[in-house]
């Protein structure tokens, strides 16, 4: 739910205006977006401070239970035993805040992020495009933030410090701001409260010299920033895209001539990427025909690259795989190469190794092959597994189009696989006979056939994720699974599990077949 606030800050009229946005639950809502925290459950984000785990952010439900920022996790769990604690990720929060600030360039070219959970926008000369001026601008901004699942408050003022304080404390006038809005440290705030000051308005009518003598020279400076000192903001620098064009004296029409021209442009483009310390993840080619028609091609790579031969090969594959062949008409009179998406790419130190070994290692790298397959058959045709952050087999991996960053653990040589490659969805019910109720299976019946167990290995005990099950917040953690790898007398291998602990979770646990080993 967004909370637009029509506010005015500052006592002197100026032409420059600033819009501040405060996201009170940003770390918690970003954790939900990253699926790092369970939904519909009170949770806190923790960080180790002064030798103890302390709360650095919390969800609205956790705040409603009386928890506060800075409280120790042990104290919080003494109040709420089943409180969910998630490790804070300041890097992920900062990256998304920077992304939101860049998206706000639609309102003004002068935008910056205000960590840990704010945005600052210089809106001078930018409000006339909205019917309601400033109110229309921030209403549009808050609506877009709400669509992203973010709660936000906004305020406008003549100075960035005033706008930030008004949005953060949700008041309509600088004089109504509490002393904490000065951000001068707890010792100064405590001294001001002991002197009888609770609101900034009580300090504005006093001369600066006595305040500086008693509370430090920083206090008059902070008051000046709130009222009249426009220190301006440092906008996020605009990273200009890497674009190179080449015009021809005479139009060209052959595909080989086009690729020769692309190769010449790629040299300059790769040099620019190298100077920036980046590698391209996407390369676009624009072909301008002499009659005004424009043809566009786009190739993507699975990892950042500065290899011109790879880009040229992918473009050739893209041209050959077009359902509608590239029509040169009367010829192309210019081409433009651009890098719409790039990522940091450091220079690797070359290793002194045997030439044959280098060829073997290069041949084992599947990145270029996957790029060519995606260019020829489309990105949806090449998929691979990404490991998930879960112990449950059905949630341990999923198929994705983009390359994953989480590496798979290497299987020891000579060891059988711990889990089948493919699983039954849902697991299939089987009838099992065991020597003891909580022991391994001796024989089982599946699809009408009886299988005598010759060998078995296990159990591998996996507890369910309680926050993903109905009623998990109220103490029902779900049923535990005991997995067994078994082999019957025919040499066939199965992956069975008992659903529930005998006695404590289920009086007569059921058995299921979850997968087959090849």
C-alpha angles and dihedrals in degrees: 000000000000123000114204112194123197102215141162125205131185132039100238124067115240134168095235118086131185130203117206124193121199120196104198096185099030100126092048094044091047089052089054090050090052089047088236092127132045117254124240092018127103109251140165134211113230137197133180109256128166091353096307138084108255136180112258097168138003143191120257090252091054091049090052088058091062100260118145137200112267094028115135117252091233091056091047092051090048085064098036113027098190095046112146114227122195125187112250119243108203092174093057091045092049092049093052092044089054089049090053091049091052090049089055090066085093085078102039139353090229106073133139138175118247106206138248096025114340145087131210124202129183101218098176107140093002104092100073092083090066121075093226097038114218093001091053092049096052092040089057091046094049091048090054092048090050089053087056090055095254128135110219144176125200136197137175126216142154094254129042093233092054093047091049094049094046092051094044097050096033098230130137102224136039091232090061094056116115121241091257089070088076091070092209100138133275094272093060092043090052092049091051092049092049088053090056100258117134103153133046090231088068090061098046095073094052125089116258098232098065091044092051092047094051104032103023136269092276094071097068089046092054091049090050090052091053094049113030117343109103104198090174123220129265105236121218106268115252111239106214115222121249105251130161128178134194126197124200129220088218127024116259125212110175118097091225091055090051091052091048089054091047089052090055092050092046092063091062092041093052091047090055092049090050092053089053093047092238140121127212122251094179130027123193128197123199119195116195112202120211092244092056099263115136124208120194130197128185129191127182133199131212092231134021111277142180095188108126092192091058093049092047091050092050091050090051090051090049092052093048093048096052112124088210106044117232108269112209093188106185090349140277116280098188142013131202126200120196139171106221093176129032138163135197113281122183125204112259121222110244114238125225102233140137115289094232091051090051090053091050092050092047091049090053093057108099098188098096091043093052090048091054093047091050092049093049101040102022131264093272092061095067115061134160140182123270119198114241131214096251139093093213108101095225090054099037094091142009138185118261137175098219122066113267126233098210110089121220116242113254115251113233113250114260094014121120116241115273093218135022119260093233128035134204112250105230104017113251121244116242135182111239133190114202131181090234128014094251096036134097121286119269098186135353139189119226125174091349096306123112117224122196111212112231099173134011138182126196162336106243102185117210121182119211123248101253097199091061093055127079110263093012092130089060095059104276103124095180126245124311119236126218110199124202131189106215136179124203128212090268092061095252115140124214137184110223131174136192111225108220136007113275112253100357099057106013135015092214111013118210124233127223138187109228102176150344127241115227 
